Amino acid sequence: MRTTLATIDILGIKLYTYGSFLSLGVLFAIALAYFVERKVSLKKGVLLLAICLSLPLGVLLSRLLYCLTDSNFRAVLTLKNIFRLSTGGMSMYGVIIAMIFAALLSAKALGENTHKLLDAITSPLMAFILFARLGESYTQLGISRPLVTGVLEGGFLVHVGEYDAYLKTWLLEAVCACVLCVLLYAWLNKYKKGDVFLSWMILFGATQVIFESLRYDGHMRFSFVGLQQVLSSVLWGIALLILSLRKKPMSKRAKINLFLLPVAVFGAIGIEFLIDRSEIQKWLLYIGYIALLALPSGIALSLREKTHE
């Protein structure tokens, strides 16, 4: 499904609504960076430099990742169409990769601690994602399969289309981004350098696996899974492995988590298949899905080290 971009008129100037929300996200991320920089005592300007570097890099990687991997766009893939941004089509993971890469470059250029700066980018990044998700309400992205149970009928989480009703997945993602933004900011200085970034990898990765499963907008999907769902699971799994393996000898909790990781991965694949191909109630499958990811995620977060320890 291709993104349809709504427009607004301000003093005769036509602006794309989704783009306006992205711009607001950038502004809020920069404003939040001002407070983050002081809270964690970063070198002056290093976080702002990372954000500024991520802007052009984010647009480039976001667009390229979408154009090269979206099955619908592949039919019209040309160099000219890649740079025709008005047609819509971006990837959130392009932005995320750009932000991480920009942080690494900025830390190297200004001699800042890399783990410290990676911690610092998490909250501003979630602020940007919050506005990006809100902007999706003006596109055809961020909606679920047609709802058939009637459980949520008439609720604020339901979008009623011409023929069917859909879950506003974009709204759930926006709320989650807001919660993570506040939570990650509160955790700064509370845990060992790098552990807030690992916390973000686990929480964003796990929740995004669920949200990408709920989405059914055809965006970067292959059969019954989406590329961004796979990338989210990789993000989650890497952080879980790092937290479980970094201490020797391994604790009992870490050993349990290493056992749970493959169980969660293969279990998620099985549940995803059932969601797409079976008649089992989807709400029941999603309860199991959430539990499957929540248990190893909770154990991994318990393995973080506090700064006063």
C-alpha positions as CSV (number, residue, x, y, z in Angstrom):
1,M,0.0,0.0,0.0
2,R,1.4,3.4,-1.0
3,T,1.3,6.3,1.4
4,T,-1.2,9.0,0.6
5,L,0.1,12.3,1.9
6,A,-2.5,14.9,3.1
7,T,-1.7,18.5,2.7
8,I,-2.5,21.7,4.6
9,D,-2.6,25.3,3.4
10,I,-0.9,28.0,5.4
11,L,-1.0,31.5,3.9
12,G,-1.3,30.0,0.4
13,I,1.7,27.6,1.0
14,K,0.9,23.9,0.6
15,L,2.6,21.7,3.2
16,Y,2.5,18.0,3.5
17,T,0.9,17.2,6.9
18,Y,3.1,14.1,7.5
19,G,6.2,16.2,6.8
20,S,5.0,18.9,9.2
21,F,4.7,16.3,12.0
22,L,8.2,15.1,11.2
23,S,9.5,18.7,11.4
24,L,7.8,19.1,14.8
25,G,9.4,15.9,15.9
26,V,12.9,17.2,15.0
27,L,12.2,20.5,16.9
28,F,11.0,18.6,20.0
29,A,14.0,16.3,19.8
30,I,16.4,19.3,19.6
31,A,14.6,21.0,22.6
32,L,14.8,17.8,24.6
33,A,18.5,17.4,23.7
34,Y,19.2,20.7,25.5
35,F,18.0,19.2,28.8
36,V,19.5,15.7,28.2
37,E,22.9,17.3,27.5
38,R,22.9,19.0,30.8
39,K,21.5,16.1,32.8
40,V,24.3,13.7,31.7
41,S,27.0,16.3,31.5
42,L,27.9,15.8,27.9
43,K,30.4,18.0,26.1
44,K,28.6,21.1,24.9
45,G,27.0,20.7,21.4
46,V,27.9,17.0,21.0
47,L,24.2,15.8,21.1
48,L,23.1,18.7,18.9
49,L,25.8,17.7,16.4
50,A,24.6,14.1,16.4
51,I,21.0,15.3,15.7
52,C,22.1,17.7,12.9
53,L,24.2,15.0,11.3
54,S,21.3,12.5,11.5
55,L,18.9,14.8,9.6
56,P,20.3,14.5,6.0
57,L,21.6,11.0,6.7
58,G,18.2,10.0,8.1
59,V,16.3,11.2,5.0
60,L,18.7,9.4,2.7
61,L,18.8,6.1,4.6
62,S,15.1,6.1,5.4
63,R,14.2,6.6,1.7
64,L,16.8,4.1,0.4
65,L,15.8,1.4,2.8
66,Y,12.1,1.8,1.8
67,C,12.8,2.0,-1.9
68,L,15.1,-1.0,-2.0
69,T,13.0,-3.3,0.2
70,D,9.3,-2.4,-0.3
71,S,7.7,-4.9,-2.7
72,N,5.2,-2.4,-4.1
73,F,7.8,0.3,-4.8
74,R,10.1,-2.2,-6.6
75,A,7.8,-2.2,-9.6
76,V,8.5,1.5,-10.2
77,L,12.1,1.6,-8.8
78,T,14.1,4.2,-10.7
79,L,16.6,6.8,-9.6
80,K,14.2,9.5,-10.4
81,N,11.4,7.9,-8.3
82,I,13.7,7.4,-5.4
83,F,14.2,11.2,-5.1
84,R,10.5,11.9,-5.7
85,L,9.7,12.3,-2.0
86,S,6.1,13.5,-2.7
87,T,5.1,10.0,-3.6
88,G,5.6,8.9,0.0
89,G,7.5,6.0,1.4
90,M,10.0,6.1,4.2
91,S,11.5,3.7,6.7
92,M,11.7,4.4,10.5
93,Y,14.7,2.1,10.8
94,G,16.6,4.2,8.2
95,V,16.2,7.1,10.7
96,I,17.2,4.9,13.6
97,I,20.4,3.7,11.9
98,A,21.2,7.2,10.9
99,M,20.9,8.5,14.5
100,I,23.1,5.8,15.9
101,F,25.7,6.3,13.2
102,A,25.6,10.1,13.7
103,A,26.1,9.6,17.5
104,L,29.1,7.4,16.9
105,L,30.6,10.0,14.5
106,S,29.9,12.9,16.9
107,A,31.4,11.0,19.9
108,K,34.6,10.3,17.8
109,A,34.8,13.9,16.5
110,L,34.4,15.6,19.9
111,G,36.1,13.0,22.1
112,E,32.9,12.1,24.0
113,N,32.2,8.7,25.7
114,T,30.4,6.7,23.1
115,H,28.2,4.7,25.5
116,K,27.2,8.0,27.3
117,L,26.2,9.6,24.0
118,L,24.2,6.5,22.9
119,D,22.3,6.7,26.1
120,A,21.6,10.4,25.5
121,I,20.1,10.0,22.0
122,T,17.4,7.6,23.2
123,S,14.9,10.0,24.7
124,P,15.2,12.6,21.8
125,L,14.8,9.8,19.3
126,M,11.6,8.6,20.9
127,A,10.3,12.2,20.9
128,F,10.8,12.3,17.2
129,I,9.2,8.9,16.7
130,L,6.2,10.1,18.8
131,F,5.5,12.9,16.3
132,A,6.2,10.6,13.3
133,R,3.6,8.2,14.6
134,L,1.0,11.0,15.1
135,G,1.7,12.1,11.5
136,E,0.9,8.7,10.2
137,S,-2.8,9.4,11.1
138,Y,-2.8,11.5,7.9
139,T,-1.6,8.6,5.8
140,Q,-2.7,5.1,5.0
141,L,0.0,3.7,7.3
142,G,-0.3,2.4,10.9
143,I,-3.6,0.5,10.6
144,S,-4.4,-3.2,11.4
145,R,-6.2,-5.9,9.6
146,P,-10.0,-5.4,9.4
147,L,-11.5,-5.9,12.9
148,V,-14.1,-8.7,13.0
149,T,-14.8,-9.3,16.7
150,G,-16.6,-6.0,17.4
151,V,-14.9,-5.8,20.8
152,L,-13.5,-2.3,20.2
153,E,-16.3,-1.1,18.0
154,G,-17.0,2.6,18.5
155,G,-13.8,3.1,20.6
156,F,-11.2,5.8,20.1
157,L,-8.7,3.2,19.0
158,V,-10.8,2.2,16.0
159,H,-10.6,3.9,12.6
160,V,-13.7,3.3,10.5
161,G,-13.0,3.1,6.8
162,E,-15.3,2.9,3.8
163,Y,-15.8,-0.9,4.2
164,D,-14.2,-2.0,7.4
165,A,-13.0,-0.9,10.8
166,Y,-9.3,-1.0,11.7
167,L,-7.2,-0.7,14.9
168,K,-5.2,2.6,15.0
169,T,-1.8,1.0,15.5
170,W,-0.2,4.3,14.9
171,L,-1.9,5.7,18.1
172,L,-0.7,2.8,20.2
173,E,2.8,3.3,18.9
174,A,2.6,7.1,19.7
175,V,1.6,6.4,23.3
176,C,4.4,3.8,23.6
177,A,6.9,6.3,22.2
178,C,5.8,8.9,24.7
179,V,6.1,6.5,27.6
180,L,9.5,5.4,26.5
181,C,10.7,9.0,26.0
182,V,9.8,9.8,29.6
183,L,11.2,6.5,31.0
184,L,14.5,6.7,29.2
185,Y,15.0,10.3,30.3
186,A,14.3,9.3,33.9
187,W,16.9,6.5,33.7
188,L,19.8,8.7,32.5
189,N,22.5,8.6,35.2
190,K,20.7,5.8,37.0
191,Y,22.5,3.0,35.2
192,K,25.9,2.1,34.0
193,K,26.9,4.0,30.8
194,G,25.4,2.2,27.8
195,D,22.7,0.4,29.8
196,V,20.0,3.0,29.0
197,F,20.7,2.5,25.3
198,L,20.5,-1.3,25.8
199,S,17.2,-0.7,27.7
200,W,15.9,1.2,24.7
201,M,17.0,-1.6,22.3
202,I,15.0,-4.1,24.4
203,L,11.9,-2.1,25.0
204,F,11.6,-0.5,21.6
205,G,12.6,-3.7,19.9
206,A,10.1,-5.9,21.8
207,T,7.1,-3.4,21.5
208,Q,7.9,-2.8,17.8
209,V,7.8,-6.5,17.1
210,I,4.2,-6.5,18.3
211,F,3.2,-3.3,16.6
212,E,4.7,-4.3,13.3
213,S,2.7,-7.5,13.6
214,L,-0.5,-5.5,14.3
215,R,0.2,-3.3,11.2
216,Y,-1.3,-4.5,8.0
217,D,-0.6,-1.6,5.7
218,G,1.6,-3.5,3.3
219,H,4.6,-1.3,4.2
220,M,7.9,-3.2,3.6
221,R,6.2,-6.6,4.1
222,F,7.1,-10.0,2.8
223,S,4.5,-12.7,3.1
224,F,3.3,-12.6,6.8
225,V,6.2,-10.7,8.2
226,G,7.6,-7.2,7.7
227,L,11.2,-6.1,7.3
228,Q,11.0,-3.7,10.2
229,Q,9.5,-6.4,12.4
230,V,12.6,-8.5,11.7
231,L,14.9,-5.6,12.4
232,S,13.1,-5.0,15.7
233,S,13.6,-8.6,16.7
234,V,17.3,-8.3,15.9
235,L,17.6,-5.1,17.9
236,W,15.9,-6.8,20.9
237,G,17.9,-10.0,20.6
238,I,21.3,-8.3,20.4
239,A,20.6,-6.3,23.6
240,L,19.4,-9.3,25.4
241,L,22.5,-11.3,24.5
242,I,24.8,-8.4,25.6
243,L,23.2,-8.1,29.0
244,S,23.1,-11.9,29.5
245,L,26.7,-12.6,28.4
246,R,28.7,-9.6,29.7
247,K,29.3,-10.9,33.3
248,K,31.4,-13.9,34.1
249,P,30.5,-16.2,35.8
250,M,27.0,-16.0,34.4
251,S,24.2,-15.6,36.9
252,K,21.2,-17.9,37.0
253,R,19.0,-15.2,35.5
254,A,21.3,-14.8,32.6
255,K,21.4,-18.5,31.9
256,I,17.6,-18.6,32.0
257,N,17.5,-15.7,29.5
258,L,19.8,-17.5,27.1
259,F,17.4,-20.4,27.2
260,L,14.4,-18.2,26.7
261,L,15.8,-16.4,23.7
262,P,15.5,-19.2,21.1
263,V,12.2,-20.2,22.7
264,A,10.9,-16.6,22.2
265,V,12.2,-16.3,18.6
266,F,10.8,-19.6,17.4
267,G,7.6,-19.1,19.4
268,A,7.1,-15.6,17.8
269,I,7.5,-17.1,14.3
270,G,4.9,-19.7,15.1
271,I,2.5,-17.2,16.6
272,E,3.0,-14.9,13.6
273,F,2.1,-17.7,11.3
274,L,-1.0,-18.5,13.3
275,I,-2.1,-14.9,13.3
276,D,-1.8,-14.8,9.5
277,R,-3.1,-18.3,8.6
278,S,-5.3,-19.7,11.4
279,E,-8.8,-19.1,12.7
280,I,-7.7,-18.8,16.4
281,Q,-8.9,-15.5,18.0
282,K,-6.2,-13.0,17.3
283,W,-6.6,-11.2,20.7
284,L,-5.7,-14.5,22.4
285,L,-2.7,-15.0,20.2
286,Y,-1.4,-11.5,20.9
287,I,-1.7,-12.1,24.7
288,G,0.6,-15.1,24.2
289,Y,2.8,-13.0,21.9
290,I,3.3,-10.3,24.5
291,A,4.0,-12.7,27.3
292,L,6.5,-14.5,25.2
293,L,8.6,-11.3,24.7
294,A,7.8,-9.7,28.1
295,L,9.5,-12.5,30.2
296,P,13.0,-12.4,28.7
297,S,12.8,-8.6,28.3
298,G,12.0,-8.2,32.0
299,I,14.9,-10.6,33.0
300,A,17.3,-8.7,30.7
301,L,16.3,-5.4,32.2
302,S,17.0,-6.8,35.7
303,L,20.6,-7.5,34.6
304,R,21.4,-3.8,34.2
305,E,23.9,-2.3,36.6
306,K,23.0,0.8,38.7
307,T,25.6,3.5,38.9
308,H,25.8,3.5,42.7
309,E,26.6,-0.3,42.8
